[in-house]
Amino acid sequence: MNAPVHSAFANTAEEALAAQDALDTQPMTSEMATEVAMQNTLLTPRFYTTDFDEMDAIDVSPVRDEWDVLIGQMKADPNKGHFKKNEDWDTVDWDGMEPKLKAEFIDFLISSCTAEFSGCVLYKEMKRRGANEDITTLFQLMARDEARHAGFINDALREAGIRVNLGFLTQQKKYTYFRPKFIYYATYLSEKIGYARYITIFRHLEEHPEHRFHPIFKWFREWCNDEFSHGEAFALLMKTDPKLTESFGNKLWIKFFLTAVYSTMWVRDHQRPVFHDALGVDTTWYGQEVFRKTSEISKQVFPLTLDIDHPRWRPNLDRMEAASRQVAAGKAKGGITGTASRVAGMAKAAYAFVSLYTIPAKKNAVPDSPRLEPAY
């Protein structure tokens, strides 16, 4: 198979990854980036596997009209050729970048690349194993998009002399098994919160271009629209089986994943203060704004949202962030004292999570048709 000129023009995930491999002709100090991407902690993106036979058995007949429209939009491929440097790509002075900002920004890029590629790996495997044309078509299209995103981020990292070794990640990173319904909840939220994050930054930088310290942010609008359409696909998948969102037990799971995704984002973002300062964004405001957008969007399929204005909400998010720092410090210190501190930090994080989870949720009516279009 001949690699295309650039991954931005690839028609499949395989072509996009082959195009990326073809770029790696120069030696790179990539060990650090790949090592970071290989980590498996509560805050790092994971690789997932699932019951592919169960997913292959999905019948999209209950949502056929909306499904065909969405697949048609994705096949039209409006972003083909977009994720490629062009005349709008400004020169980046990596050597002159403030060291703490450089470290946090590289960490952001590595984490984003890993998250995009983890989706690509899962979707590609579903396409490979499945025989259901509706499902395999969807996952082929989503894998294509995620491979383009991961490749584009790697292009940005190459300018700093590093890259994430995507092939190595595929073979060596630990995979976490999730039941299909958990994949639906987690991936739907991941895609929709990704949209909310990217569009919030994009709109902020439209108003304050002086804070756009790297050109990759110019590409965020089309990027987040891909995230939005992927979330739409998972909303439709959940609509094929009403029990996924209507049974009492599954409502508890939905609330769990909402709490887990929101709190993880809060902790991770508050550990990149210099990065957000450079963007001119107050991290606490940004977190709440992203939660508000995601909560409003998720009403399309979830019968509940979290009460992010509850008196226990912010204090316990902050307790989780402090506990996460304690766990990291204890792990770095090692020995009996470090282990004791790490265990204590984990207990504090668990207590804060339970306090967040037990905040009464807000109920909402779910519309008959879940389909939305980007509105922010």
C-alpha positions as CSV (number, residue, x, y, z in Angstrom):
1,M,0.0,0.0,0.0
2,N,1.4,3.4,-1.0
3,A,1.2,6.1,1.6
4,P,-0.6,9.2,0.6
5,V,1.2,12.6,0.4
6,H,0.0,13.5,3.9
7,S,-2.2,11.9,6.5
8,A,-4.7,14.8,6.1
9,F,-5.8,13.4,2.8
10,A,-6.0,9.7,3.9
11,N,-9.2,7.9,3.2
12,T,-8.6,5.3,6.0
13,A,-6.8,5.1,9.3
14,E,-4.3,2.7,7.8
15,E,-3.4,5.2,5.1
16,A,-3.0,8.0,7.6
17,L,-0.7,5.9,9.9
18,A,1.4,4.8,6.9
19,A,1.8,8.5,5.9
20,Q,3.0,9.3,9.4
21,D,5.5,6.5,9.4
22,A,6.9,7.8,6.1
23,L,7.7,11.1,7.8
24,D,10.0,9.5,10.4
25,T,13.2,9.6,8.4
26,Q,15.1,11.8,10.9
27,P,16.3,10.8,14.3
28,M,14.0,12.0,17.1
29,T,14.3,12.2,20.8
30,S,11.0,10.4,21.1
31,E,11.6,8.2,24.1
32,M,10.2,10.8,26.5
33,A,7.0,11.4,24.5
34,T,6.3,7.7,24.1
35,E,7.1,7.0,27.7
36,V,4.6,9.6,28.8
37,A,2.0,8.2,26.4
38,M,2.6,4.7,27.7
39,Q,1.7,5.6,31.3
40,N,-1.5,4.2,32.8
41,T,-2.8,6.4,35.6
42,L,-6.2,7.8,36.4
43,L,-5.3,10.9,34.5
44,T,-3.8,9.5,31.3
45,P,-5.7,8.4,28.3
46,R,-6.2,4.6,28.1
47,F,-6.5,2.1,25.3
48,Y,-9.7,0.1,25.4
49,T,-11.0,-3.3,24.2
50,T,-14.5,-4.6,24.4
51,D,-16.9,-7.4,23.4
52,F,-16.8,-6.8,19.6
53,D,-19.3,-9.5,18.8
54,E,-21.9,-7.7,21.0
55,M,-21.2,-4.4,19.2
56,D,-21.4,-6.1,15.8
57,A,-24.9,-7.3,16.6
58,I,-26.3,-3.7,17.0
59,D,-29.4,-3.1,14.9
60,V,-29.6,0.6,13.9
61,S,-33.1,0.2,12.5
62,P,-34.8,2.3,15.3
63,V,-32.6,5.3,14.3
64,R,-32.2,4.5,10.6
65,D,-33.2,7.9,9.2
66,E,-30.8,9.8,11.5
67,W,-28.1,7.2,11.0
68,D,-28.1,7.4,7.3
69,V,-27.9,11.2,7.4
70,L,-24.9,11.2,9.8
71,I,-23.0,8.5,7.8
72,G,-23.6,10.5,4.7
73,Q,-22.2,13.6,6.3
74,M,-19.1,11.7,7.5
75,K,-18.6,10.0,4.1
76,A,-18.7,13.5,2.4
77,D,-15.5,14.1,4.4
78,P,-15.7,17.9,4.8
79,N,-12.4,18.0,6.7
80,K,-10.3,16.1,4.1
81,G,-7.0,17.9,3.7
82,H,-7.6,20.2,6.7
83,F,-5.2,18.7,9.2
84,K,-2.1,19.8,7.4
85,K,0.2,22.7,7.9
86,N,-0.3,25.6,5.4
87,E,0.4,29.3,5.1
88,D,-1.5,29.9,8.4
89,W,1.0,27.8,10.3
90,D,3.2,30.3,12.1
91,T,6.9,29.6,13.0
92,V,7.2,28.4,16.5
93,D,10.2,29.3,18.6
94,W,10.4,26.1,20.7
95,D,13.8,27.0,22.0
96,G,12.7,30.4,23.2
97,M,9.4,29.2,24.8
98,E,9.2,29.7,28.5
99,P,10.4,26.3,30.0
100,K,7.4,25.6,32.2
101,L,5.0,26.5,29.4
102,K,6.9,24.3,26.9
103,A,6.8,21.4,29.4
104,E,3.0,21.8,30.0
105,F,2.2,22.3,26.3
106,I,4.2,19.3,25.3
107,D,2.3,17.3,27.9
108,F,-1.0,18.6,26.6
109,L,0.0,17.6,23.0
110,I,1.2,14.1,24.1
111,S,-2.0,13.5,26.1
112,S,-4.2,14.7,23.2
113,C,-2.3,12.6,20.7
114,T,-2.7,9.5,22.9
115,A,-6.4,10.1,23.4
116,E,-7.0,10.6,19.7
117,F,-5.0,7.5,18.8
118,S,-6.7,5.4,21.5
119,G,-10.0,6.1,19.7
120,C,-8.4,5.2,16.4
121,V,-7.1,1.8,17.8
122,L,-10.5,0.9,19.2
123,Y,-12.5,1.9,16.1
124,K,-10.0,0.2,13.8
125,E,-10.3,-3.0,15.7
126,M,-14.1,-2.9,15.6
127,K,-14.0,-2.4,11.8
128,R,-11.6,-5.3,11.4
129,R,-13.6,-7.7,13.5
130,G,-17.1,-6.8,12.5
131,A,-19.4,-8.0,9.7
132,N,-22.3,-5.6,10.3
133,E,-21.9,-3.1,7.5
134,D,-23.6,-0.2,9.4
135,I,-21.3,-0.6,12.4
136,T,-18.1,-1.3,10.4
137,T,-18.7,1.7,8.1
138,L,-19.1,4.0,11.1
139,F,-16.0,2.8,12.9
140,Q,-13.9,3.0,9.7
141,L,-14.9,6.6,9.3
142,M,-14.2,7.5,12.9
143,A,-10.8,5.7,12.9
144,R,-9.9,7.7,9.8
145,D,-10.7,11.0,11.6
146,E,-8.8,10.1,14.8
147,A,-5.8,8.9,12.9
148,R,-5.7,12.3,11.1
149,H,-5.9,14.1,14.4
150,A,-3.2,12.1,16.0
151,G,-0.9,12.5,13.0
152,F,-1.5,16.3,13.0
153,I,-0.5,16.5,16.7
154,N,2.6,14.4,15.9
155,D,3.5,16.9,13.2
156,A,3.4,19.7,15.8
157,L,5.5,17.6,18.2
158,R,8.1,16.9,15.5
159,E,8.9,20.6,15.4
160,A,10.0,20.3,19.1
161,G,12.2,17.3,18.1
162,I,9.9,14.6,19.6
163,R,7.0,12.4,18.5
164,V,4.8,9.7,20.0
165,N,5.6,6.3,18.5
166,L,2.1,5.3,17.5
167,G,3.1,1.8,16.3
168,F,4.9,1.1,19.6
169,L,1.8,2.2,21.6
170,T,-0.4,-0.1,19.6
171,Q,1.8,-3.1,20.5
172,Q,2.9,-2.3,24.0
173,K,0.3,-0.1,25.8
174,K,-1.9,-1.9,28.3
175,Y,-5.5,-2.4,27.2
176,T,-8.5,-1.9,29.5
177,Y,-11.6,-4.1,29.0
178,F,-14.9,-2.2,29.1
179,R,-18.3,-3.7,28.4
180,P,-19.9,-2.2,25.3
181,K,-22.3,0.0,27.2
182,F,-19.4,1.5,29.2
183,I,-17.6,2.2,25.9
184,Y,-20.8,4.0,24.8
185,Y,-21.0,6.2,27.9
186,A,-17.3,6.9,28.2
187,T,-16.6,7.5,24.5
188,Y,-19.8,9.6,24.0
189,L,-18.7,11.8,26.9
190,S,-15.1,11.9,25.7
191,E,-16.1,13.1,22.2
192,K,-18.6,15.7,23.4
193,I,-16.4,17.1,26.1
194,G,-13.6,17.2,23.6
195,Y,-15.9,19.3,21.4
196,A,-16.7,21.6,24.3
197,R,-13.1,22.0,25.2
198,Y,-11.8,22.8,21.7
199,I,-14.6,25.1,20.8
200,T,-14.3,27.1,24.0
201,I,-10.6,27.6,23.4
202,F,-11.2,28.4,19.8
203,R,-13.8,31.0,20.5
204,H,-11.7,32.6,23.3
205,L,-8.7,32.9,21.0
206,E,-10.9,34.4,18.2
207,E,-11.6,37.3,20.7
208,H,-8.0,37.3,22.1
209,P,-5.6,36.3,19.3
210,E,-2.7,37.8,21.2
211,H,-2.9,34.6,23.4
212,R,-2.6,32.2,20.5
213,F,1.0,31.1,21.3
214,H,0.9,28.2,18.9
215,P,-0.8,27.8,15.4
216,I,-2.4,24.5,16.2
217,F,-5.2,26.3,17.9
218,K,-6.3,27.7,14.5
219,W,-7.3,24.2,13.5
220,F,-9.6,23.6,16.5
221,R,-13.0,24.5,14.9
222,E,-13.0,21.8,12.3
223,W,-11.3,19.5,14.8
224,C,-14.0,19.9,17.3
225,N,-16.7,19.4,14.7
226,D,-15.2,15.9,14.1
227,E,-15.5,15.3,17.8
228,F,-19.1,16.4,17.7
229,S,-20.1,14.1,14.9
230,H,-18.4,11.1,16.6
231,G,-20.4,11.9,19.7
232,E,-23.6,12.0,17.6
233,A,-22.8,8.5,16.4
234,F,-22.6,7.2,20.0
235,A,-25.8,9.0,20.9
236,L,-27.6,7.1,18.1
237,L,-26.0,3.8,19.2
238,M,-27.4,4.3,22.7
239,K,-30.8,5.2,21.2
240,T,-31.0,1.7,19.6
241,D,-31.6,0.2,23.1
242,P,-33.7,2.3,25.5
243,K,-32.5,0.3,28.5
244,L,-29.1,1.9,28.0
245,T,-30.3,5.2,29.3
246,E,-33.7,4.5,30.9
247,S,-33.1,1.6,33.4
248,F,-32.4,2.6,37.0
249,G,-29.0,0.8,37.1
250,N,-27.8,2.4,33.9
251,K,-28.8,5.8,35.1
252,L,-26.4,5.2,38.0
253,W,-23.7,4.2,35.6
254,I,-24.3,7.4,33.5
255,K,-24.0,9.5,36.6
256,F,-20.8,7.6,37.5
257,F,-19.2,8.3,34.1
258,L,-20.3,11.9,34.1
259,T,-18.6,12.4,37.5
260,A,-15.5,10.5,36.5
261,V,-15.0,12.3,33.2
262,Y,-15.7,15.8,34.7
263,S,-13.5,15.3,37.7
264,T,-10.6,13.8,35.7
265,M,-10.7,16.8,33.3
266,W,-10.7,19.2,36.3
267,V,-7.7,17.6,37.9
268,R,-5.7,17.4,34.7
269,D,-6.4,21.0,33.7
270,H,-5.5,22.4,37.1
271,Q,-2.1,20.7,36.8
272,R,-1.3,22.8,33.8
273,P,-1.6,26.3,35.2
274,V,1.1,27.9,33.0
275,F,-0.5,26.5,29.8
276,H,-3.8,28.0,30.7
277,D,-2.3,31.3,31.8
278,A,-0.6,31.6,28.4
279,L,-3.9,31.1,26.7
280,G,-5.4,33.9,28.9
281,V,-7.9,31.4,30.4
282,D,-8.9,31.1,34.0
283,T,-8.7,27.3,34.6
284,T,-11.7,27.2,37.0
285,W,-13.9,29.3,34.7
286,Y,-12.8,27.1,31.7
287,G,-13.7,23.9,33.6
288,Q,-17.2,25.1,34.6
289,E,-17.8,26.5,31.1
290,V,-16.9,23.2,29.4
291,F,-19.1,21.3,31.9
292,R,-22.0,23.6,31.1
293,K,-21.7,23.1,27.4
294,T,-21.2,19.3,27.8
295,S,-24.2,19.0,30.2
296,E,-26.5,20.9,27.8
297,I,-25.4,18.8,24.8
298,S,-25.7,15.5,26.7
299,K,-29.4,16.1,27.3
300,Q,-29.9,14.8,23.8
301,V,-29.5,11.3,25.1
302,F,-28.8,11.2,28.9
303,P,-31.9,11.6,31.2
304,L,-29.8,13.5,33.9
305,T,-27.0,16.0,34.2
306,L,-24.8,16.8,37.2
307,D,-25.5,19.8,39.4
308,I,-22.3,21.7,38.8
309,D,-23.5,24.7,40.9
310,H,-24.1,22.6,44.0
311,P,-22.2,23.8,47.1
312,R,-20.3,20.5,47.3
313,W,-19.3,20.5,43.7
314,R,-16.3,22.9,43.5
315,P,-14.8,22.2,46.9
316,N,-14.7,18.4,46.2
317,L,-13.2,18.9,42.8
318,D,-10.5,20.9,44.4
319,R,-10.0,18.2,47.1
320,M,-9.6,15.6,44.3
321,E,-6.9,17.8,42.6
322,A,-5.0,18.3,45.9
323,A,-5.3,14.5,46.6
324,S,-3.9,13.8,43.1
325,R,-0.9,16.0,43.8
326,Q,-0.4,14.1,47.1
327,V,-0.5,10.8,45.3
328,A,2.0,11.9,42.7
329,A,4.4,13.3,45.4
330,G,4.1,10.1,47.4
331,K,4.9,8.0,44.4
332,A,7.9,10.1,43.5
333,K,9.2,10.0,47.1
334,G,8.9,6.3,47.5
335,G,9.7,4.3,50.6
336,I,7.4,3.8,53.6
337,T,6.7,7.5,54.0
338,G,6.0,8.0,50.4
339,T,3.7,4.9,50.2
340,A,1.8,6.1,53.3
341,S,1.3,9.5,51.8
342,R,0.2,8.0,48.4
343,V,-2.3,5.7,50.1
344,A,-3.7,8.6,52.2
345,G,-4.0,10.7,49.0
346,M,-5.9,7.9,47.3
347,A,-8.3,7.7,50.3
348,K,-8.9,11.5,50.1
349,A,-9.6,11.3,46.4
350,A,-12.0,8.4,46.9
351,Y,-13.9,10.4,49.6
352,A,-14.1,13.4,47.4
353,F,-15.4,11.4,44.5
354,V,-18.1,9.8,46.6
355,S,-19.1,13.3,47.8
356,L,-19.4,14.4,44.2
357,Y,-21.3,11.3,43.1
358,T,-23.9,11.7,45.9
359,I,-24.8,15.2,44.8
360,P,-28.4,14.9,43.6
361,A,-28.5,14.9,39.8
362,K,-30.8,17.1,37.7
363,K,-33.4,15.2,35.7
364,N,-34.3,16.2,32.1
365,A,-36.6,14.9,29.4
366,V,-34.8,13.2,26.5
367,P,-36.0,14.1,23.0
368,D,-37.3,11.4,20.6
369,S,-34.5,12.3,18.1
370,P,-31.1,12.9,19.6
371,R,-29.5,14.5,16.5
372,L,-27.8,17.9,17.1
373,E,-25.6,20.2,15.1
374,P,-22.7,22.2,16.5
375,A,-24.1,25.4,18.0
376,Y,-21.2,27.1,19.9
